[in-house]
């Protein structure tokens, strides 16, 4: 995917983070984006937040997107420790934990963990010698994410990454390694620990050697 020009109209519609409440992510429509924001940073009452005049700077926006909006894709299955919530209490009673209460729509981190789990597991069970049809379908799946993924900025970041590093769908091992490398790139942007790509089968297909997952 070609880099966005600072004069491009879509670039001018990207939000500036400077005027936002801490942790809040604005959507392309200039309003707070709930699916782009971690639950712990979602602030009730800010849905009518108005960006101050002159706050937008297309050049700064284009530079900040990869690091700022990739949190959804960055969240690992071993990410923040889940908080046990008493569903009989309201949000104010349990002090707004890191994750939405049971039964609520996912936030950007839950969505990211679920997406990576799906992608890594799909790659783990991808054929060693895929047919042309299987290769084509895997490519379509991966290339559909920048178009369909609910978090706009996560989708854009992933789309730019796969343009620079085209998916390797030649076989199970190659695809698993490619996905692990893409995931690690995002982790590095956010200061997260990277995963040892030599252990993708152990993590997503076979389980650890001690048999505790059998």
HUMOUR-V600882 format. One record per run of one state. SS is the DSSP state (H for helix, E for strand, C for the rest). FROM is the first residue (numbers start at 1). TO is the last residue. If there is no record, write none. Layout:
ss = <SS:SS>
from = <FROM:FROM>
to = <TO:TO>
This chain:
ss = <C:H:C:E:C:E:C:H:C:H:C:H:C:H:C:H:C:H:C:H:C:H:C>
from = <1:9:13:26:27:32:33:39:42:58:69:71:75:108:125:132:149:152:165:172:190:197:207>
to = <8:12:25:26:31:32:38:41:57:68:70:74:107:124:131:148:151:164:171:189:196:206:214>
